[in-house]
Amino acid sequence: MKERYGRQRLTLGQRIKHSGLYRVYNWKTEHGRGRSCMMLSSVFNGLAGQFSGDIFYTAFLLSYGFNPSGISLLLMLPYLTTFFYLLSPSLLERFKKRKLVLAIARIAVHTINILGITLLPMFFEKDADGNVINMTAMTAAFVAITLLANTISALFSQGYTAWHANFLTDDVRADYFTSSQCISATVYIVVFLMSIYADSIENTAAYATFLTTMRFVAYGLAVIDVIMLLIPKEYEYPKTVEKPKIKYVFTLPFKDKKFLMTISIIVMVTFATNIHAGYINTFLLDTINVPKRLISGINALYFAFFIIFGTQCKKFIAKQTWLRALGFALIIEGMSYLTYAFIVPGGLILYTGVRLWQHVMGVLRGTIIAALPYLNLPETDRTNYIAFYTIANNMGAFTARMLGQVLYENIGKSAFILDAFASIGIVGEVPILILLCGILEGLVAIPCFVWFKKATPEPLLNEYYAGKEAKKAYPSRKKAEKS
């Protein structure tokens, strides 16, 4: 082994083995293999979700004649199945081994949600221009099939969270969520390329065929996602109650104040960020005329922001604790929405600048929000705790979207409100909702700072105060060394 400047020069293989990524994703260990499969699943599921959802789903719905309120309604439907999560613990606790059951349920959800929605318009009569004649009937069919898929998901999906929590121990959690989100964000590069092509054929007969083909590709990717999740080892599910009951979903979490505070903060963030979510894509595509290639192109840059800022974010979280770091992220990201609210048709420069700004904070906020459910998650009865978290979080999103829809519909009827906001440069209903999102995010930062002592696990809290004491002592040591 050669030496350089008094240190051993490591080979490439040794450098890889000493890297953080190797420690997190080492396939030879059970936990490393589990995390690797979770990460690969998030990539394939992310691709499937992007090809069949988000801007392509909005474009798919617009091509069949749905208006902004109709699209907002369909996007809100998944949250109506929230209370089926109450039945999930009772159902899942009947199975000592759940891997195969979860896989069957997941493939059923993908089949209904992707294939079902893709094929559904083909069963409705169209006029000479290709427009569906009975939009009411087709909307009802979309509602029914969306509710069915999300009901199955509500009953079974949290089984994966309870299982995969075993792989996300304290020592790797920040590294896993930073790296996995970075890797998952690379899917936007593929979406960007698809968006360039979609924009080039938007006003041709091939456009509808392309959107349909994208959904078939999405289904193939979704099948691979399910296969990935069949690989990790499944562990026993510890519990303190022998017979599962619906009441435990609510009674157990309220006995754990740290868990309850953590989930409350997540729900408040979810509420803030969903107040405008039902309308934003339709608004950008139809009103601001942002090309799909620009939307997905900016999204494609997201992984680069993880590479640039990922390490700094991990250090910031370690220094400030999870909740304080989230508070700072929400304040800065909230300011971006206050700027975003001034967007007008053709405002592509403002759109680009704000989205890049949000990417920086997205690395920090995204990592924290993804990890927070596990921060105070007890070792036992996890299915009940996760069911409570999912119900609360979905209700937060549903309530925000409902409020957003009510505000959207009523603001549009009030010339006084529209004129008042237009006088300061905020034009239209959606920009007002965007402004409200920024204000709410800033307000959620308050409990992040106020509750951080009570909601932060004791070991992490001790590390935080030890770091502060060490920082205070450093100038004294430096002064003593000089004297």
N, C-alpha and C positions, 0 to 999 in steps of 0.2 A: 504494500500500500504506500503510495507516494505521499509526501508531506509538503504542504505549502503554507508559508508564513506560520509554521509551528503547529498547523492543524492538519488532520487527516483529510484527504480528499475522498469524498464518498462517491461510489459508483452510482450510475443512474438507478439501478435496482434498489440500492440502499436508500437513495433519496426518496424514491417512491414509497418504500416501506416506512420511512420516518415521517412521511407527509400526513397532514390531517385528513385528507381525503381517503388515504389507505386505511387509516384507523376507523373511519366511519363506514366505508364500503368494502371492507375486506371480505370477499366472498367465502373464504375458508372458515370463517367463524359464523355461528348461527345468527347472531345479532347483525353482523355485517351483511350477511346474505339477505336477511330480512329487510334491512334498510335499503339495500341495492334494489330489491324487487319493488319496494315502496316507491323508490325514485323512478324506476323504469315505468311503473304503472302510472305515475303522475305525468310522465312524458307522453305515453300513448293515450291516456285519458284526456290529457290537455289538448293533444292534436285532434282527437275525436270531438272534444267539446268545442274547439275553435272552428272546425269544419262544419259542424252541425248547429252551432250556437253563435252567440255574440253578433258581430256585424253580418255574418253570412245568414244567420237565422232571421235577422231583421230584414235583410234583402230578400230572403225567401218568402217571408210573409208579405212584404210590400209588393212582390211580383204577383201575388194572388189577390191583391186588392184590399189588404188590411190597412186601417187607418192608425194613427199614433195611439189613440186610446184603446183600440182593439189589441194592438201589440203590447201595450202596457199591461192590459188585463191578462193576456196569455203568459207574460213574464212573471206575473204576480201569483199565478195559479199554484205553483209548487208549494208556496207557503200555506195554502189552505189545507194541505195534508199534514200540517205540523202535529196535530194531536194524535195521529197514528203512532208517533214516537212513544206515546204512553204505553202502547201495547207491545212495543219492541222488547223490553226486558223480559216480560212474561213469556213471550214467544221464544226468544233466543236462549233463555235459561233452561229450556227443555232439552237443549242439545249440548252434550258434553264436548263434542267436536263439531265445529260449525263451518269449517272451511268449504266443504262441498255445498252445503245449504246456501252459504253466502254467494258462492260462485253462480249457482243456478239463478238466484234472485237477481244478481248483478247483470247477467246476460239477458234475463227477461226485461229488465229496465231498459237496457240498451236497445233491445229489439223493438220494444213498444215506442220508446222515445225517439229513436233515430229512424228505423225502418218504417214504423207505423205512421209517423208524421210525414215522411217522404212520400209514401204511397197514397195517403189519404186523399189529396186533391184529385187524384186520377179517377176517383169514383163519383165525382160530381160533374154534372153537365155544364158545358161552357158554350158561350156564344161565338159568333164568327171571329171576334177579336181575341178569343182565348180567355175571356173573363168568366169566372164562375158565376152562374146565374143565381143560385140560391146561396148567398153569402151567409145568411142566418144559420142554415143547416150545417154548412161547412164549419162555421165558427163553433157551433155546438159540438160537432164531432172533434174538433181540435181540443176543446175544453175537456171532453170526456177522456180522450186518449192521454192527455197530459196529466190529468188527475190520477188515472190508473197507474201510469208509470211512476209517478211520485209517491203514490200510496205504497207500492211495493218497496220503493227505495226507503221510505220512512220506517217500514217494518224491519228492514234488514241491514241497511247501510252502516249503522253505528256499531254493528258487530265487528267491522274492520277496525274501527278506532280502538275499541277495547282490546282487541288482539294485538294491534300494532304498537300500542303504548308500551309493551314490553321491550321493544327495540329502541325506544327513545329515552334512554337514561340521562340523568343530569349532565354527565360528562361529555355527551355528544350532541345534545339537543340543539344548541346554537349553531354548531358546525353543520349538522344535518339540514336544518331548515334554511340556512344561508346557501349552502351548496346545492341542495335539491331544487330550491326556487330558481337559482341561477341556471341550472341545467334545464329545468322545465321551461324557462323563459326562452330557450332557443327555438321552441316550436313556433314562435312568432316570425322567425326567419322564413319558415315554410309558408306560413300564412301570408306574409308579405309578398312572396312570389305569386301565390294564388290570387292575391288582391290585384296585382298589376295586370294579370290576365283578365280578371273579372271586369276591371274598369275598361279594358280595351274592347270588350264585347258587350258592354252593358245595354246598348240600344239595338242589339241584333237578336235574331231568333235563337242563337246558340246560348244566350245568357241563362235562360231557364233550364236548359239541359245541363249546363255547367253547375248550377246550384244544386240540381238533383244528384248529379254524379258525385259532387263533394260529399253529400250525405251518405252515399253508398260507401265511399272510401272511409268515411268516419266510422261506419259500422264495423268495417274490417279492423280498424285500429282499436275499436272498443273491445273486440273479441280478444285481441292480443293483450289488452289491459287485464282482462279476466284471467288469462293464462298466467301472466306474471304473478298474480296474487294467489295462485295455487301452489307456488313454490315454497314460501317461507314456512318454517316450523310453527305449529300451533301449540300453545301452552294451556295449562289449566286456568280456569277462571275463578279465582278465590271469591268467596262471598261470606257474609256474616248472617244472612237470612236464608233459611232453608227453602221456603216456598215464596216464589216471586209474587209481589202484589203491586198493583198500579200505584198505590199510595206511596210506596218507597221511592218512586221517581221524584216526589216532592219533599217527603219527610227527611230522607237521608242528606241531601244537599244542604238543607237548612240547619243541620247540626254541625256543618263545617263552614265556619265564617270566612276563612281564607279562600276556600273554593268559591263560595257565594260571591264574595267581593270581586274576585278575578273574573268570573262569568258576567257579573253585572257590567264591568267595564267593557268587555267584549261586545255585549249586547248594545251598549250605548254607542260604541264605534260603528257597529252594524247599522243601527238606526240612522246615525248621521250620514253615512256614506250611501244609504239607499233612498234618501229623500228625493233624489232626482234620477235614480237609476233606471226607472221604467221608461224614460223619455230621451235619455242622452244620445243613444245611437241613432234613433230616428231623427232627432234634432240635428245631429251632425251631418247625417247623410242627406236629409231632405231639405233642411233650412239653411244651414251654413255651407252646404255643398262641399264638404270635406271629402276628397277622393278616398276610396277604400284603401288604395295603396299607401296613402299618407298615414291613415290611422294604423294600419298593420305594420307599416315601415317604422313608425315611432315605437310601436310595441316590440318590434324585432330588435330594437336597440337595448331592450330592458336587460338582457343577459349581460351586456357589456357593463352596465351600471353595477351589477352584482360583482363583476370581476374588479372594477375600479374601487367600489366603496364597500364591498363585502367585509373585508378584514377590519376596516375602520368601524363598521357597524357593530361587529362582534366585540371589539374593544370598548366601544361606547356603551353597549349593553352591559358588559362586565363591570364597567366603572360606575354606571348610573343605576343599575338594577333594571329589570324588565319594565316595570311600571313607570319609573321616572323617564326612561328612554322613550317609552311610548308617548308620554305627555309632551316631551319636546317635539317629537315627530308630528304629533297632531296639531300643535300650534303652527309649525312651519308649513305643513301640508294644508291646513285650513286657510292660511294666507294665500296659497296658490288658487284656491277656489274663489276667494274674494276677487282675485284678478281675472280668473276664468269667466266670471259673471259678465264681464264687459265684452264678450265675444259677439260679433255681428256677422251676417252673411259675407263671405269672402275673407273673414279674419283668420287666414291660415297661419300668419306669422305668430299671432297671439296664441292660437291653438298649439302650435309646435313648441313655443317657449314654455307654456304652462305644463304641457305633457312631459317635457324633459325635466322640468322642475319637480314634477310629481314622481318621476322615475327615481330621483335621488332619495326622496323621502319614502318612496315605495319599497326600496330595499330594506330600510330600517323598520317601517311600520309593518310590511308584509311578513318579515321574519318574526317579529314580536307577536303579531296576531296569530300566526300559525302555531307558535309554541305555547302561547298562554293557556289553552285548555289543559295542557299537561303539567303546568307549573305547580298546581296544588291538587292534582288528581289523586285521590286515595288509592291504595293498593287493592282494596277490596270493593266489591259491588260496583265495579266500574261501569257496567252496562246501565245501571240506574243513574249514575252521575252524568254519563255522556248523554243519556236520553234527556235529562233535565237541561243540560247545556244546549242541546240541539233544538229542543222545543223553545227555550227562551230566546235563542239567537234567531231562529226562524220567525218567531212572533215579532221580534224587534224589526226584522227586515220587512215582514208583511205590513206591520203597522205604519212603518215609514213609507212604504210604497202606496198604501191606501191614503195616507195623509197627502203624499205627493200628488196622487191622482185627484183628490178633492181640491187641493190648492190649484192645480193646473186648470181644472174645469172652471173654477170660480174666478180665478184671476183673469181668465180670458173673457169673462162677462163684465168685468169692471174696468171701464175706460179710465176711471180716476186712478186706480192702482197702476195700470200700465203706463199712463202718462207721467205719474209721479216718479216711477223708476226710470222711464225713458229720459226724463229731464237730467238724470245724473249719468246717463250712458248705458243703463242696463235695459236692453230691449227684448221684450217677450217673456212668456211664462216660464220657459225652461231656464233662462239665465237667472231668474228670481229664485228658482229652486236650487240652482248651483250656488248662489249667494248664501242661501239658508244652510246648505251643506257645510260651507266654510265656517259659518258662525257656530254651528253645532259641534263641529270637530274641535274648535277652540275651547268650547265649554266642557267637552269630555276630558280635556287635559286636566281640569281641576281635580276630579276624583283620583286621577292617576297619581298626582302629587300628594293629595290629602290622605289617601288610603295606603300608600306604598309601604309604610311601616307595618300596618296590620295585615296586609295581604301578601307580603313577601315572605317566603319560607325563611326560617330562622338562620340556617347556614349562610344563605345568600345575604341576608341582612347583616350578619356578623362580618362577612367579607367586605361589604360596602363601608361599614363604619371603621373597620381596620384599615381600609385604604385611605379614608379621610384622615385618620390619626397619623398614618405614615406620611401623608402629604404635609400635614402640619409640622411634623417633627423634622422633615427634610431640611428646611432653611436653618433650623437650629443646629443640625449636624454639620451643615456646610459652613456655618459661621464658626463653630467650634474647631473645625479642621483648619480654617484659615488662621485662627488665633494660636 
